[in-house]
């Protein structure tokens, strides 16, 4: 399977939106479609956020998104927000190719640190810790907590 990775621009909004909607539905995230649309539009308008589509034979089969920030502790950092590959395309290195593109983009942006959040559901369904371990990520033993504003 020959995979091509392209950074997403506003011109690839439709396939990016479709893949993210599938991702959120399959993983059980309760995100209204209109909110996905609005957030993706905002995301794609920012130069400091990266989004990548994976294609096979011209068909979009996967997506990765990366946001960036500056931390006093960690400096110019990034986070992999979303990573999704269509079920039929899994196990062929597509996710790894998307992560490689994201890491290359982060380095080009001057980012020195990248993190990813693994949900218990993602771990149970996909063994994400093992996947990220294989590509050099390490468990920081930090606990992520959040609150709606």
C-alpha positions as CSV (number, residue, x, y, z in Angstrom):
1,X,0.0,0.0,0.0
2,X,1.7,3.2,-1.2
3,X,0.7,6.0,1.2
4,X,1.0,9.7,0.4
5,X,0.8,12.3,3.2
6,X,-0.3,15.9,2.5
7,X,-0.7,18.8,4.8
8,X,-4.3,19.9,4.8
9,X,-5.3,23.3,3.6
10,X,-8.8,24.7,3.5
11,X,-9.2,23.0,0.0
12,X,-9.2,19.6,1.7
13,X,-11.8,20.6,4.3
14,X,-14.4,18.1,3.1
15,X,-12.4,14.9,3.4
16,X,-10.8,16.1,6.7
17,X,-14.3,16.8,8.1
18,X,-15.6,13.4,6.9
19,X,-12.7,11.5,8.5
20,X,-13.0,13.4,11.8
21,X,-16.7,12.8,11.9
22,X,-16.1,9.1,11.4
23,X,-13.4,9.1,14.0
24,X,-15.5,10.8,16.7
25,X,-18.5,8.5,15.9
26,X,-16.5,5.3,16.0
27,X,-14.8,6.2,19.2
28,X,-18.0,7.4,20.9
29,X,-17.1,11.0,21.3
30,X,-20.3,13.0,21.6
31,X,-19.3,16.0,19.5
32,X,-22.0,17.8,17.5
33,X,-21.3,17.9,13.7
34,X,-21.6,21.7,13.7
35,X,-18.9,22.0,16.4
36,X,-16.6,19.7,14.5
37,X,-17.1,21.9,11.4
38,X,-16.5,25.2,13.3
39,X,-13.4,23.9,15.2
40,X,-11.9,22.4,12.0
41,X,-12.4,25.7,10.1
42,X,-10.7,27.5,13.0
43,X,-7.9,24.9,13.2
44,X,-7.1,25.0,9.4
45,X,-7.0,28.9,9.5
46,X,-4.0,28.8,12.0
47,X,-0.4,28.6,10.8
48,X,0.7,27.1,14.2
49,X,-1.7,24.1,13.9
50,X,-0.9,21.2,11.6
51,X,-3.3,18.8,9.9
52,X,-2.4,15.9,7.6
53,X,-4.3,13.6,5.3
54,X,-3.1,10.2,4.3
55,X,-4.0,9.1,0.7
56,X,-3.9,5.8,-1.0
57,X,-4.6,5.8,-4.8
58,X,-6.0,9.4,-4.4
59,X,-8.5,8.4,-1.7
60,X,-8.2,10.0,1.8
61,X,-7.9,7.2,4.4
62,X,-6.5,8.8,7.5
63,X,-6.0,12.1,9.3
64,X,-3.7,13.5,12.1
65,X,-4.0,16.9,13.7
66,X,-1.4,18.7,15.8
67,X,-1.9,21.8,18.0
68,X,1.0,23.9,19.4
69,X,1.6,26.0,22.4
70,X,4.4,27.5,24.5
71,X,5.0,26.1,28.0
72,X,7.3,27.6,30.6
73,X,8.5,24.1,31.6
74,X,8.7,22.5,28.1
75,X,9.1,25.4,25.7
76,X,7.6,25.3,22.2
77,X,5.6,22.2,22.4
78,X,2.9,20.3,20.4
79,X,0.2,17.8,21.0
80,X,-1.2,15.2,18.7
81,X,-4.9,15.9,19.0
82,X,-6.4,13.4,16.6
83,X,-5.2,10.3,14.8
84,X,-7.6,8.2,12.7
85,X,-7.2,5.7,9.9
86,X,-10.2,4.0,8.2
87,X,-10.6,0.5,9.6
88,X,-9.9,-1.2,6.3
89,X,-6.5,0.6,6.0
90,X,-5.2,-0.2,9.5
91,X,-2.2,-2.3,10.0
92,X,-0.4,-1.0,6.9
93,X,1.7,1.8,8.4
94,X,-0.7,4.6,7.7
95,X,-0.8,5.9,11.3
96,X,3.0,5.7,11.5
97,X,3.3,7.7,8.3
98,X,0.9,10.4,9.6
99,X,2.9,10.6,12.9
100,X,6.1,10.9,11.0
101,X,4.7,13.8,8.9
102,X,3.4,15.5,12.1
103,X,6.8,15.1,13.8
104,X,8.6,16.5,10.8
105,X,6.2,19.5,10.7
106,X,6.7,20.1,14.5
107,X,10.5,20.1,14.1
108,X,10.2,22.5,11.1
109,X,8.0,24.7,13.4
110,X,10.8,24.8,16.0
111,X,8.8,22.6,18.5
112,X,11.0,20.7,20.9
113,X,8.5,18.5,22.6
114,X,5.3,16.6,21.6
115,X,2.7,14.8,23.6
116,X,-0.4,12.7,23.0
117,X,-3.3,12.0,25.3
118,X,-4.5,8.3,25.4
119,X,-8.0,7.8,26.7
120,X,-8.9,4.6,28.5
121,X,-11.3,3.8,25.7
122,X,-8.6,4.3,23.1
123,X,-6.2,2.1,25.0
124,X,-8.8,-0.7,25.5
125,X,-9.9,-0.6,21.8
126,X,-6.6,-0.1,20.1
127,X,-3.6,-0.6,22.5
128,X,-2.4,2.9,21.9
129,X,0.3,2.8,24.6
130,X,2.1,0.0,22.7
131,X,1.7,1.9,19.4
132,X,3.2,5.1,20.8
133,X,5.9,3.3,22.8
134,X,7.1,1.7,19.5
135,X,7.6,5.2,17.9
136,X,9.5,6.7,20.8
137,X,6.8,8.2,23.1
138,X,7.2,7.6,26.9
139,X,4.7,7.5,29.7
140,X,5.2,10.7,31.7
141,X,3.1,9.4,34.6
142,X,1.2,12.7,34.6
143,X,-2.5,12.7,35.0
144,X,-4.5,14.9,32.6
145,X,-7.4,16.7,34.2
146,X,-9.8,19.1,32.5
147,X,-12.7,21.4,33.1
148,X,-15.2,23.0,30.8
149,X,-15.3,26.8,30.9
